[in-house]
Amino acid sequence: MAQPSWIETGAGRRLAYHRLAGDGPGIVFLGGFKSDMQGTKALWLEDWARARGRAFLRFDYSGHGQSSGAFTDGAIGDWAADARAVLDALTVGPQILVGSSMGGWIALLLARTCPERVAGMVTIAAAPDFTEDAMWGGFGEDERSRIMKEGQIALPSDYGEPYIITRRLIEDGRDHLVLRAPLDLPFPVRFLQGTADQDVDKSVSMRLLDHATGPDMRLTLVRGADHRFSDPDCLALIGATLDEVSARTLTP
């Protein structure tokens, strides 16, 4: 496995990344909550970009993968700032953002704060506002009381060790919600969502489609696809969707 390169952000966080040089608009992969840049989709997309001579960037947020920091010290605002730091330092011109799960939320935050850097967007099981709607909204009174008093609780995960959910994650998330205020996406946008997703219900993607405004947005539901969205058919769909978005970004 090739060793990553590193960048230090203005906040002092050391982020690991892999970058391909190539034609634009480049592709930036934004991973999910507690996932890293070695996942199936990230590596498949790198191969997809290499085969087409496209610029491509994948990286680990702080507290994820090979980057510095503890996962439990991070929050949505930190990870969005990490994404903005690598976007500014390691890419040139507008990019196509590919956001998986939490990465979809991060992509939407980038679209809100620096729309001039976004040429297009593809989300995969996007999970905007999940800290408020899925976590806090799903907690019982006992869980809410514990996280406020103790500062964290542990939630079971289908992907390995329990998730440690901190009070800071919840409270910081409230400062970065995107479904409570106007959300303009003035570029080609494609939302991909599996109907068998047990982590992000398809109603989230439908709410996002209804809430956001923009001239070129589509939602594709894939019957039977789960949250990983990484079997051969799903990966092929991601590639075809990127081809479509790329073509539309190049059309005057």
N, C-alpha and C positions, 0 to 999 in steps of 0.2 A: 504494500500500500504506500503510495507516494506521501511524503511528508507535506504538511500544509505550510503555507506562508502565514505571516502574522502582521497584524496592524494594531497599534495602540490608539484608542479613541481619546478624545479630549477629556473624557471622564476617567481616564486611566485604566480602562478595561482592555485586556489583550485578547484579541479575537483571531481565531484560526480561520483560514479560508483557502479555497482552491479557485483559480481563475484561468479561463481559456481566452486567449486573444482571438479575435475574429471580427466578422462584419456585424454591423448594427441593423436594427436595434438589438442590443444585447439582452440576454435573459438573466434575471436574478431570481434564484430560488430562495424562498422564505419558508423555513421549516416550522413544524408544529411544537406544541407545548411538550417540553422535556424530550424532544427528538433531536437528532443531529444531522449533519450534512453527509453522513455515510449511509443514509437510508436508500431504499430501493428507488424511489422516485427521483431523488437528487442525482444518484449515479446514472440512472437511465437518461435523465435529461442532459447530463453532461455528454453522454455518448451521442444523443440526438443532436446536440449543438455542434459537437466535433464533426459529425458526418456532414453537416451543412456549412461548415466554416463560420459558425456564428460565435460571437462573444458570449461567454457564460460565466456566472459567478455563483458559488455556493459557500456558505459560511456557517459558523456556529455562534449563536447568541452567547453572551456571557452566562456562565453557569450551565452551559450545555456543551456536550461533546468535549472538544479539545481546548475550548476557550477558558479564560481565567474566571475565577469567582465560583461561589456556591450557588446552586440552583435556588435554594431557599432565600437567598438574599435579593433575588431579582423580582421584577414585576413588569407589567406590560409597557410602562413608560421607558424602562431601561432597555428592553429588547427592541422597542421601536427606535430608540436613540441609537442602538447598535446598528440597526438596519440602515438608518439614515447616514451613519458614519461610513459604512462600507460603500453605500451607494455614491456618496460624495467623493470619497477618496479613491475608489477602485473602478469606477465606470465613467464613461464619457457620453454625454448626450442622453436623451430619453431612453428608458429601458422598459422592457416588458417584464412585469412582476408576476411570478408564479407563486401563489401563496397557498400552503397546505394547512388546513385546520386553523390553529392560532395564526399561522403565517398569512392567512387570508385577512384576519383582523389587522395585522401589521401592514399588509399591502394597502388596506383602506386608509389607515392612518397616514401612510406616506402620500397617498393620493390627495389627502386633505391638506397636508402640510407643505408638499412640494410637487404640485401637479405638473409643473413644467418638466420634471424628471421622469414622468411616466408616459410611455408611448402606448401601452396597452396593459391589460391585466387578465390573468387566468387564475381562478381560485378553485381549490379542490376541497370540498367539505368545509367551506369557510365557517369560522366560529367567532364572528364578531360579538363582543360584549359577553362572552361566555362566563367571565368571572362573576358578573352580576346576575345574568339570566339562568345559567345552568348550575353554577356553584351556589352563590348566595341564595338565589331563588329556590334552589332545591334543598337547602339545609332546613332541618327542623329547629325548633327553639333551643334544644340542648346543644346542637352543633354550633349554632350562632353564638350562644352564650360562651361556649368553650373557646371558640376562636377569638372572641373579643377579650376574654379574661386571660387565656393562656398564650395567645399570639399565634397559634397554629393548630391544625388538626391533620390527621392522616386519612386519606381516602384510598380505598382499594383501586388497583389498576389491572387491566387485562394485559398490560404490556411489561410487567415485571414488578419491581418494588412499589409500595404504596406511594401515591403523590402526597407530599407535604404541602398543604395549602395554608399560606400565612395570612394574617390579618392585613399586612401591607399589600399583598397581592390583590386582595379584595378592594381595599380602599384606594389603591393606585388605579385599579381598573376603572373605577368610577370617574376618574379624571380623563379617561380616554375612550369613553363610549362613542360609538359612531351611529347607532340606530335611534338616537334621541334628538338629533339635530339634522339639518339638511346635509345631504351627502351627494355631491355632484361628481360624476365620473365621466369627464368629457373626452373619452377615448374608447376604443373597442374593448369590451369587457365580456368575458365568458365565465359563468359560474357552473362548475361541475359538481354533481352530488349523487351519491348512492342511496337507493331507497332502503337498503338493509343496514344503513349506518346506525350503530348502537350508541355512538358518542355524540354525534351532531344530527339531530332530526332534520328531515327534509323541509320541515316548516321554517327552519332558520334561513335556508337559502331562498325560500319563497318570500319570506319577510324582507330579506335583503333586496331581492329583485323589486318588490313593491316600494321599498323605501327610497332606494337610490334613484337619482335622475341621471340621464345621459342619452346620447343619440344612438348608441349601438350596444345594447345589452341583451344577452340571452342566457337562459338557464337550461341546462341539459340534465335530466334525471336518468340514471342508469339503474334499471331494475336489477335487484339482487346484489349490487355492489356494496361492499362494507366500507368502514372508515379508512382502511389502508389504501383503497383505490389503487392497487398496485399489481393486479393480475395482468396478463398480457393484453387483454382487450382494453382494460382501463388505461394502461400505459399508451397503447396505440391511440386511444381517444385523446389523451393529453397532447400527444404529438400532433395529431391532426388539428386539434384546436389551436395549438401554437402556430401551425402553418397558416391557419385562417386569420388569426389575429395579426400575424406578421404581414400578411398580404394587405390587410386593411390599413395597417399603419403606414405602408409604403404607397398607398393610393392617394394622390393629391386630393 
